[in-house]
Amino acid sequence: MLGTPEPTRSSAMRILYFFVAVVMLLFQICPGYAQGPPPDLSDTLACRAKGQSYCIFGPCPPTFSVSGNCHGGMNCCTKTVA
């Protein structure tokens, strides 16, 4: 056989792995995420922007105080300064 050699199984697998990685990368880049967060999460983002605060269901831990509301009826708990 004087033509070009057939690709070996290992080079074919490398190409397959490369295409799988490219497809996975394309699925991660979704156009919906480029528009910013949905409007119902704005209060949660505002809670986290306060610094040392987070959203939680139920009462805040002893060293935290309620400083607002988050989506879904959660409390925004902020660290109290002692």
NORZI-V350594 format. One record per residue. N is the residue number from 0. PHI is phi in radians with two decimals (999 if undefined). PSI is psi in degrees with one decimal (NA if undefined). BURIAL is b if it has 16 or more other ideal C-beta (glycine too) atoms within 10 Angstrom, else e. Layout:
# NORZI-V350594
{{N/PHI/PSI/BURIAL} {N/PHI/PSI/BURIAL}}
This chain:
# NORZI-V350594
{{0/999/114.2/e} {1/-1.72/-3.7/e} {2/-1.32/-171.3/e} {3/-1.23/142.1/e} {4/-1.25/148.7/e} {5/-1.21/145.5/e} {6/-1.14/140.6/e} {7/-1.31/168.5/e} {8/-1.12/-35.7/e} {9/-1.20/-38.2/e} {10/-1.25/-32.9/e} {11/-1.16/-37.6/e} {12/-1.19/-35.9/e} {13/-1.11/-42.0/e} {14/-1.14/-41.0/e} {15/-1.08/-46.1/e} {16/-1.08/-37.6/e} {17/-1.11/-46.1/e} {18/-1.16/-36.3/e} {19/-1.12/-41.3/e} {20/-1.13/-40.3/e} {21/-1.15/-41.0/e} {22/-1.13/-42.2/e} {23/-1.09/-39.7/e} {24/-1.12/-40.1/e} {25/-1.16/-34.7/e} {26/-1.24/-26.1/e} {27/-1.33/-27.0/e} {28/-1.56/85.4/e} {29/-1.71/139.5/e} {30/-1.17/-21.3/e} {31/-1.18/-28.7/e} {32/-1.36/-17.1/e} {33/-1.34/-13.5/e} {34/-1.50/-4.9/e} {35/1.64/176.8/e} {36/-1.24/153.3/e} {37/-1.13/154.9/e} {38/-1.06/-27.0/e} {39/-1.30/-9.6/e} {40/-1.71/3.3/e} {41/-1.12/-36.3/e} {42/-1.22/-32.3/b} {43/-1.19/-42.2/b} {44/-1.15/-36.1/e} {45/-1.16/-36.0/e} {46/-1.13/-46.0/b} {47/-1.22/-23.8/e} {48/-1.32/-14.3/e} {49/-1.19/-21.2/e} {50/1.55/129.3/e} {51/0.91/42.5/e} {52/-2.41/155.3/b} {53/-2.73/166.4/b} {54/-1.70/139.9/b} {55/-2.62/146.2/e} {56/-1.39/139.0/e} {57/1.50/-165.9/e} {58/-1.28/156.6/e} {59/-1.36/154.4/b} {60/-1.08/165.6/e} {61/-1.00/-34.9/e} {62/-1.55/7.2/e} {63/-2.11/156.7/b} {64/-2.26/154.3/e} {65/-1.27/125.0/e} {66/-2.12/9.8/e} {67/2.78/-167.9/b} {68/-2.08/152.3/e} {69/-2.05/176.3/b} {70/-1.13/151.0/e} {71/1.33/16.6/e} {72/1.38/16.5/e} {73/-1.44/158.5/b} {74/-1.61/144.1/b} {75/-1.64/112.1/b} {76/-1.78/126.5/b} {77/-2.06/140.5/b} {78/-1.08/128.5/b} {79/-1.49/140.4/e} {80/-1.51/124.1/e} {81/-1.61/NA/e}}
